[in-house]
């Protein structure tokens, strides 16, 4: 098949932004929704779903999660996925072996959780008082939280709901047995790869390989099968060479089909949206470097703390930084070529997107928002260089 990068770009945008549907169906279609705790102006999972779920409001996933067949789990990253997808990874065998002392702690906590039915970490800490540990970021974390995280990762616990954003756990029962032979393991690995490809297609060969490496953190017990799984995927997936790279997508789809027609809306995407998740693909499609800078020191940021890619038609033309202050939506924008698109349709589309954002955030009845102009130190990125404001 002969394809152009432009065809692949339109295909990527149109297939990901399917017609808005119910929350359960949207997550089934996506296969996995990456979660992130930062609110700028809402969490990543909510910002992802608002484009794909009809009448979605910030927090709907957390509110409705207990009634849906979903699991919070680690896949290629931490997030929410259909229960059937989560079960493909369990029982999960972690690479680090627990000590005898740790096993006694786990047994005691698991018995306590089963007795109570569902527990908040505060209840476990009050009962066992595990103390403090150093977390991955060098700070101090509650040792109970760390233990519950480990038990959740290994499939002993599941998240049944969140209270004020904090995970509430119950015992996870019926994870089933490990696959009994190599063919059964291969079948599971292929199913997990298909979930990834369905969400992130079309994928550059490098992107497909990277996702397979991340998947090994979700199924560490099958890490040694990565290479064989990748080879099988490349044989069975649709593929072609376009630009300077090899591309892969579900074999049942045709990226050149006229059905893949992006609409003319303007959208603010989360940094973890499947359309922009792969940074190499981003540059291949749109010709400028987007970076997630929440953990970059402020003086070194080019785009902002939590810059939201700004999509128009099938083009990412810039980014926006949004926040809520005293009930009003505050925003600023930067553009990849240094200037806002002159087409009046873009301004109309951006105005409509900001109104949708207010409604999503529950600000529709609040006083009008204020525009915050970026300071010169924010700069604009164009052709890989920083331009001063007003360029």
C-alpha positions in Angstrom: 0.0 0.0 0.0 1.3 3.5 -0.9 0.4 6.1 1.6 1.4 9.7 2.4 2.1 11.2 5.8 -1.0 13.5 5.2 -3.2 10.5 4.7 -1.9 8.9 7.9 -2.3 12.2 9.8 -6.0 12.5 8.8 -6.5 8.8 9.6 -5.0 9.2 13.1 -7.2 12.2 14.0 -10.5 10.9 12.5 -10.3 7.4 13.9 -9.4 8.6 17.4 -12.1 11.3 17.5 -15.1 8.9 17.0 -18.7 10.1 17.4 -19.3 10.8 21.1 -21.0 7.9 22.8 -21.7 6.7 26.3 -18.9 6.5 28.9 -18.7 2.7 29.0 -18.7 2.5 25.2 -16.1 5.2 24.8 -13.7 3.4 27.2 -14.4 0.1 25.3 -13.5 1.8 22.0 -10.3 3.4 23.5 -9.4 0.3 25.3 -7.4 2.2 27.9 -7.5 5.8 29.4 -4.3 7.1 30.9 -4.8 8.8 34.2 -2.8 11.7 35.8 -3.5 13.5 39.0 -2.7 17.0 37.8 -5.7 19.3 37.3 -4.9 22.0 34.7 -7.8 22.7 34.4 -8.9 19.1 34.8 -7.4 15.6 35.1 -6.0 14.0 32.0 -8.6 11.2 32.0 -11.4 13.7 32.0 -9.8 15.9 29.3 -9.5 12.7 27.1 -13.1 11.6 27.6 -14.8 14.9 27.1 -14.2 14.7 23.3 -15.5 11.2 23.1 -18.4 11.0 25.6 -21.7 12.8 25.0 -22.4 15.5 27.6 -19.3 14.6 29.6 -18.5 16.7 32.7 -15.3 16.8 34.7 -15.4 14.0 37.4 -18.0 11.9 35.6 -15.5 8.9 35.4 -14.8 9.0 39.1 -18.5 9.3 40.0 -19.6 6.5 37.7 -16.7 4.2 37.9 -18.2 2.0 40.7 -21.2 1.1 38.5 -19.2 0.2 35.4 -17.1 -2.9 34.6 -13.9 -1.0 34.8 -10.6 -1.4 36.6 -7.9 1.0 37.7 -4.7 -0.8 36.8 -1.2 -0.5 35.3 -1.1 -1.2 31.6 1.5 0.7 29.7 0.9 3.5 32.2 -1.5 3.8 35.1 -5.1 4.3 34.1 -8.6 2.9 33.6 -9.5 0.1 31.3 -12.3 -2.5 30.8 -12.2 -5.3 33.4 -11.8 -7.9 30.6 -8.6 -6.1 29.5 -7.2 -5.9 33.0 -7.8 -9.7 33.5 -5.5 -10.4 30.5 -2.5 -9.2 32.7 -3.3 -11.2 35.8 -2.3 -13.0 37.9 0.7 -10.6 37.7 4.1 -11.7 39.0 6.2 -8.7 40.0 9.9 -8.8 39.4 10.8 -8.0 43.0 10.3 -10.9 45.5 8.7 -10.0 48.8 10.6 -10.8 52.0 9.1 -13.1 54.6 8.3 -10.0 56.7 6.6 -8.3 53.8 4.5 -11.4 53.1 3.3 -11.4 56.7 2.3 -7.7 56.4 0.5 -8.5 53.2 -1.4 -11.4 54.7 -2.5 -9.3 57.7 -3.7 -6.4 55.5 -5.5 -8.7 53.1 -7.3 -10.4 55.9 -8.3 -7.0 57.3 -9.6 -5.8 53.9 -11.6 -8.9 53.4 -13.1 -8.5 56.8 -14.1 -4.9 56.2 -15.2 -5.3 52.6 -13.7 -2.0 51.4 -11.1 0.2 53.1 -9.7 3.6 52.9 -5.8 3.8 53.4 -6.4 5.7 56.6 -8.2 2.7 58.1 -5.4 0.4 57.2 -2.8 2.8 58.6 -4.8 3.3 61.8 -4.9 -0.5 62.3 -1.3 -1.3 61.4 0.6 2.1 61.6 3.2 1.1 59.0 5.1 4.5 59.2 6.9 6.4 56.5 9.1 5.4 53.5 11.0 7.4 50.9 9.0 7.5 47.6 10.3 7.6 44.0 10.5 11.4 44.0 12.7 11.5 47.1 10.0 12.7 49.5 8.2 10.9 52.3 5.2 8.7 51.7 3.0 6.8 53.9 4.2 3.2 54.1 0.6 1.9 54.2 -0.1 3.6 50.9 3.1 2.1 49.4 2.0 -1.4 50.6 -1.5 -1.0 49.2 0.0 0.1 45.9 2.1 -3.0 45.7 -0.8 -5.3 46.6 -2.9 -3.5 44.0 -0.3 -3.9 41.3 0.1 -7.6 42.0 -3.7 -8.1 41.7 -4.5 -8.8 45.4 -6.6 -5.6 45.6 -8.7 -3.6 43.3 -9.9 0.0 43.4 -13.7 0.0 44.1 -14.1 3.8 44.2 -12.3 7.0 45.1 -13.2 9.2 48.1 -11.9 12.8 47.5 -9.5 11.4 44.9 -8.1 8.7 47.3 -8.3 5.1 46.2 -10.6 2.9 48.3 -9.7 -0.8 48.0 -11.3 -4.2 48.2 -9.9 -7.7 47.8 -9.7 -8.8 44.2 -11.1 -12.2 43.8 -11.1 -14.6 40.9 -8.1 -13.4 38.9 -7.8 -16.9 37.5 -4.8 -19.1 36.8 -1.8 -18.2 34.7 -1.9 -19.4 31.1 -0.9 -23.1 31.1 1.3 -23.1 28.0 3.3 -20.8 25.6 0.5 -20.6 23.1 -1.9 -19.3 25.7 0.6 -16.7 26.8 1.2 -15.6 23.2 -2.6 -15.3 22.7 -2.8 -13.0 25.7 0.2 -10.9 24.6 -1.3 -10.5 21.1 -4.6 -9.4 22.6 -2.8 -6.8 24.7 -0.9 -5.5 21.7 -4.1 -5.2 19.7 -5.6 -3.0 22.4 -2.5 -0.7 22.1 -2.6 -0.6 18.3 -6.3 0.0 18.3 -5.9 3.1 20.5 -2.7 4.6 19.2 -2.7 3.7 15.4 -1.1 4.5 13.1 2.1 3.8 14.9 5.7 4.3 13.7 7.8 1.2 14.1 9.7 3.0 16.9 6.4 3.8 18.7 5.2 0.3 18.5 8.4 -1.0 19.9 8.3 1.6 22.7 4.8 0.6 23.7 5.8 -3.1 23.8 8.6 -2.1 26.2 6.1 -0.3 28.4 3.7 -3.2 28.3 6.4 -5.3 29.9 5.8 -3.3 33.0 2.2 -4.3 32.9 3.1 -8.0 32.4 6.6 -8.4 33.9 6.1 -12.2 34.1 6.2 -12.3 30.3 9.0 -9.7 29.7 11.1 -12.2 27.8 8.4 -12.6 25.2 8.6 -9.0 24.0 10.7 -9.6 20.9 8.6 -12.5 19.6 5.4 -10.6 20.3 6.7 -7.6 18.4 7.7 -9.8 15.4 4.2 -11.4 15.3 2.6 -8.0 15.5 4.6 -6.6 12.5 3.6 -9.7 10.5 -0.2 -9.5 11.1 -0.8 -5.7 11.2 -1.5 -3.5 8.3 1.7 -1.7 7.4 3.4 0.6 4.8 6.3 3.0 4.5 5.5 6.7 4.4 7.9 9.6 4.8 11.0 8.2 6.4 9.3 5.6 8.6 7.4 2.3 8.7 3.9 2.6 10.0 1.5 0.0 11.5 -2.3 -0.1 12.1 -5.1 -2.7 12.5 -5.2 -4.9 9.5 -9.0 -4.5 9.1 -8.6 -0.7 8.4 -7.5 1.2 5.3 -5.8 4.5 6.2 -6.4 5.8 2.7 -10.1 5.4 2.8 -12.3 8.5 2.4 -14.2 7.6 5.6 -11.3 9.1 7.6 -12.3 12.7 7.4 -11.6 15.0 10.4 -14.2 17.6 11.2 -13.5 21.3 11.3 -13.7 21.8 15.1 -11.0 23.3 17.3 -10.1 21.1 20.3 -7.8 21.4 23.3 -6.3 18.0 23.9 -4.6 16.6 27.0 -0.9 15.9 26.7 -1.8 12.2 27.1 -4.5 12.1 24.4 -3.9 9.3 21.9 -3.6 11.8 19.1 -0.5 13.4 20.5 0.9 10.8 22.9 3.7 9.7 20.6 6.1 12.6 20.4 8.0 11.3 17.4 4.8 10.8 15.5 3.7 14.3 16.6 6.8 15.8 14.9 6.3 13.6 11.8 2.7 14.9 11.5 3.0 18.5 12.5 6.7 19.5 12.1 7.3 21.0 15.5 8.3 19.6 18.9 5.7 19.4 21.6 6.9 18.6 25.2 5.1 17.9 28.5 6.8 20.3 30.9 5.0 19.9 34.2 8.1 18.5 35.7 10.5 20.8 33.9 11.9 23.7 36.0 9.9 26.8 35.3 12.7 28.9 33.8 13.3 26.2 31.2 9.7 25.8 30.1 8.9 26.9 26.5 5.2 26.0 26.3 4.0 26.1 29.9 3.3 24.0 33.0 0.5 21.9 31.4 0.3 23.0 27.7 -2.7 21.5 25.9 -2.1 20.8 22.2 -4.5 22.9 20.1 -6.0 20.8 17.3 -7.8 22.3 14.3 -9.0 20.0 11.5 -6.1 17.6 11.3 -3.5 20.1 12.3 -2.0 20.8 15.8 -1.4 24.6 15.3 -0.3 25.5 18.8 -1.1 25.0 22.5 -3.0 26.5 25.3 -2.5 26.9 29.1 -5.8 27.0 31.1 -6.6 27.3 34.7 -9.7 28.2 36.9 -9.4 31.2 39.2 -12.3 32.4 41.3 -14.8 30.6 39.1 -13.4 32.0 35.9 -11.5 30.3 33.1 -8.1 31.9 32.5 -6.2 31.0 29.3 -3.3 31.9 27.1 -2.2 30.5 23.7 0.9 30.0 21.7 1.2 29.0 18.1 3.7 26.8 16.3 4.4 29.4 13.6 4.4 32.3 16.0 0.9 33.7 15.0 -2.7 32.8 15.4 -4.3 31.4 12.2 -6.0 34.2 10.3 -8.9 32.2 9.1 -12.1 33.5 10.9 -13.3 29.9 11.2 -10.4 29.2 13.6 -11.4 32.1 15.9 -15.0 30.9 15.8 -13.9 27.4 16.5 -11.7 28.4 19.4 -14.5 30.5 21.0 -16.8 27.5 20.7 -14.1 25.2 22.3 -13.7 27.6 25.2 -17.4 27.6 25.8 -17.4 23.7 25.8 -14.6 23.8 28.2 -16.5 26.1 30.6 -19.5 23.8 30.4 -17.3 20.7 31.0 -15.8 22.4 34.1 -19.2 23.5 35.4 -18.4 27.2 34.8 -21.2 27.9 32.3 -23.1 30.2 34.6 -20.1 32.0 36.0 -18.9 35.5 35.0 -17.0 35.8 31.7 -13.5 34.5 31.5 -10.4 36.7 31.3 -7.8 36.3 28.6 -4.3 36.2 30.1 -1.6 37.1 27.6 1.6 35.2 27.8 4.6 37.1 29.1 7.6 37.4 26.9 9.6 34.9 28.9 7.0 32.2 27.8 7.9 32.6 24.2 6.5 30.8 21.2 8.0 27.8 19.5 8.3 28.0 15.8 10.5 25.7 13.6 12.3 24.4 16.7 13.3 27.9 18.0 12.0 30.3 20.6 10.5 33.6 19.4 9.8 36.5 21.7 6.2 37.5 22.3 4.8 39.7 19.5 6.9 38.0 16.8 
